[in-house]
Amino acid sequence: MMNINSFHLHKNKRVKPRRIYLALLLPLLIGMFSCNLTRNQRVQETAFIFYNVENLFDTIDTPDKNDQEFTPESEKAWNTARYQKKINDLSRVIAAVNEEALPAFIGLAEIENREVLEALAESDFLKDGKFRIAHKESPDRRGIDVALLYNPDVFTYLYHHAFEVTKDYDRRFKTRDILYVKGLIDKKDTLHIFINHWPSRYGGQEKSEPNRLLAASVLRIRTDSILKKNPEADILIAGDFNDEPHNKSISEILEASNDCATVSSSGLYSLFLSLDKQGVGTYNYRGEWNMIDNIIVSAGMLQQEKGELYVHCDSGKILRKDWMMYDNTKIGEKVPNRTYGGNNYFGGISDHLPVYVVLKRK
């Protein structure tokens, strides 16, 4: 900063009127004061979005991953132009949550590695968010992972860990880890975040359900350990669960209810069960909507205490814009415009719609 005392005025030189110096210094002082206000201002409202981005792979064949189908030489002919288009399209979707401000948190599923996350964070639509990355390579055979992008001006990162979902009796079983990220909002309020992508329904709902019950059990153990220490802890769980809010894994194992009036003080609350009951969904399978993308919060996040971040009971939203959709004439409605159907390139964005919630401060 400029030090007024460091100016030496020669005794024979004419001293300018004091008001001229004040006029010169006033913009500098105002700028310094404004910066301090901005730096110390607490976040009043920000968004958390979760998005299954449908196979966001780079174009390079990684030897220890089953990613050969996403290379220029494959039948999919996945090349740099297609990759860059997908990055741009995905970032446009994420930015569309709020035209005035980017979300502070972006949970992601079906990403290949840190490199694609960096490309997404540095894209034209998202680069102003200055996003940092929480990610760990998972044991999934196809090489797809979950991750979290976060704005460090809003969220002070403390720690992250990947919890494995494994079967002691079946070493061949491999699926995505559950990513846990702990940090502070405004360097004060602790937020626990879990990003999920549970095992698919391949083979049918009944046959595959035990795999998702296993994932739900792993998650439940972790949330219980947090709530045991602090029943009012702020926990946000998001992901592609491949189960709907009414299914056993969420309704019975996690015990995620949808009644604000009766949710226990240390319980979990599904923000999308009410939409599920209305037949609304994020993924369309053979003409039927499925609410498999979900955000679940702890009861502590529903408490509207003065000065603390909270979410409304009905604040779960699905992001759906016409330019994200494809008019499927076979079923007579619009569905998410996917990138591929088998090896056929459609040029769409993703086969899922993103879900989001706005965190507010009273």
Helices and strands as residue ranges (DSSP letters): G 4-6, H 18-40, E 45-56, H 80-95, E 105-111, H 114-121, G 127-129, E 132-135, E 145-150, E 155-163, E 178-185, E 189-197, H 205-229, E 234-240, H 248-248, I 249-253, E 256-257, E 268-270, H 273-277, E 283-285, E 288-290, E 293-298, G 299-302, E 309-310, E 317-318, G 322-324, E 325-328, E 333-336, E 340-341, E 344-345, E 355-361
